[in-house]
């Protein structure tokens, strides 16, 4: 028993340290937000680090609290998806993994069409510019 107590104090610290760590984690949990430049995967990893640390200190954060936190913390580009999820699902019974999968899929659809459109438009624009200049040359010669 004495060895267990030593290991516990070494790993978790004294009760005062444990309370302090929990307060810090609670504060981080309340203030964390996904930045505009951040991917959902990066945000999710930071949030789950807080959730797991709290669990390891004996204060688990409920599934529904984490789900609600994720939905509140997303940037504007996710607003349509958040609204759709809130209207179509029971947020209190929604599993974190299900929400994460849905948001990651949505993020992939946001990113890839933008890049493809930009490249396609650029290629078309360059092509049309070069054909216009050829037409201009033909007109001036003829």
DAGI-V456895 format. One record per residue. N is the residue number from 1. RES is the residue in one letter. OMEGA is omega in whole degrees, 0 to 359 (none if undefined). D_FIRST is the distance of its C-alpha to the first C-alpha in Angstrom with 1 decimal. Layout:
N:RES:OMEGA:D_FIRST  N:RES:OMEGA:D_FIRST
This chain:
1:X:181:0.0  2:X:179:3.8  3:X:178:5.4  4:X:179:5.1  5:X:179:6.3  6:X:178:8.8  7:X:182:9.9  8:X:179:10.5  9:X:179:12.5  10:X:183:14.2  11:X:186:15.3  12:X:185:16.1  13:X:178:16.7  14:X:181:16.4  15:X:180:17.4  16:X:178:21.0  17:X:180:21.1  18:X:179:20.0  19:X:179:22.7  20:X:178:25.2  21:X:180:24.6  22:X:178:25.0  23:X:179:28.2  24:X:179:29.5  25:X:178:28.9  26:X:179:30.6  27:X:178:33.5  28:X:180:33.9  29:X:182:33.8  30:X:187:36.5  31:X:184:38.7  32:X:177:38.6  33:X:176:42.0  34:X:178:43.5  35:X:180:46.2  36:X:182:49.6  37:X:186:49.4  38:X:173:45.9  39:X:179:45.6  40:X:180:43.6  41:X:179:41.3  42:X:179:40.4  43:X:181:39.9  44:X:180:37.7  45:X:179:35.5  46:X:180:35.0  47:X:182:34.4  48:X:174:31.8  49:X:178:29.9  50:X:181:29.6  51:X:180:28.7  52:X:178:26.0  53:X:178:24.5  54:X:177:24.4  55:X:181:22.8  56:X:178:20.0  57:X:175:19.4  58:X:179:19.1  59:X:181:22.8  60:X:176:24.9  61:X:186:28.7  62:X:179:30.7  63:X:183:33.1  64:X:178:36.1  65:X:179:35.3  66:X:179:35.1  67:X:180:38.3  68:X:179:40.1  69:X:179:38.9  70:X:182:40.3  71:X:180:43.6  72:X:191:44.0  73:X:184:43.2  74:X:178:45.8  75:X:185:49.0  76:X:184:52.4  77:X:178:53.1  78:X:189:50.7  79:X:181:52.2  80:X:181:54.3  81:X:179:51.4  82:X:179:49.1  83:X:180:51.8  84:X:180:52.4  85:X:181:48.8  86:X:181:48.5  87:X:186:51.7  88:X:184:51.1  89:X:172:47.4  90:X:186:45.0  91:X:181:42.8  92:X:180:40.0  93:X:179:39.7  94:X:179:40.4  95:X:180:37.8  96:X:182:36.9  97:X:179:37.8  98:X:179:41.2  99:X:181:42.0  100:X:179:41.1  101:X:180:43.3  102:X:181:46.1  103:X:178:46.0  104:X:177:45.8  105:X:178:48.8  106:X:180:50.7  107:X:179:50.0  108:X:179:51.4  109:X:177:54.6  110:X:188:54.9  111:X:189:54.7  112:X:180:56.8  113:X:180:60.0  114:X:181:60.4  115:X:182:60.3  116:X:180:62.6  117:X:181:65.1  118:X:180:65.2  119:X:181:66.0  120:X:180:68.5  121:X:180:70.3  122:X:181:70.5  123:X:180:72.0  124:X:181:74.5  125:X:180:75.5  126:X:181:76.1  127:X:182:78.1  128:X:178:80.2  129:X:181:80.9  130:X:179:82.1  131:X:176:84.4  132:X:181:85.8  133:X:176:86.7  134:X:178:88.4  135:X:179:90.3  136:X:180:91.4  137:X:180:92.7  138:X:181:94.6  139:X:182:96.2  140:X:179:97.3  141:X:189:98.7  142:X:none:100.6
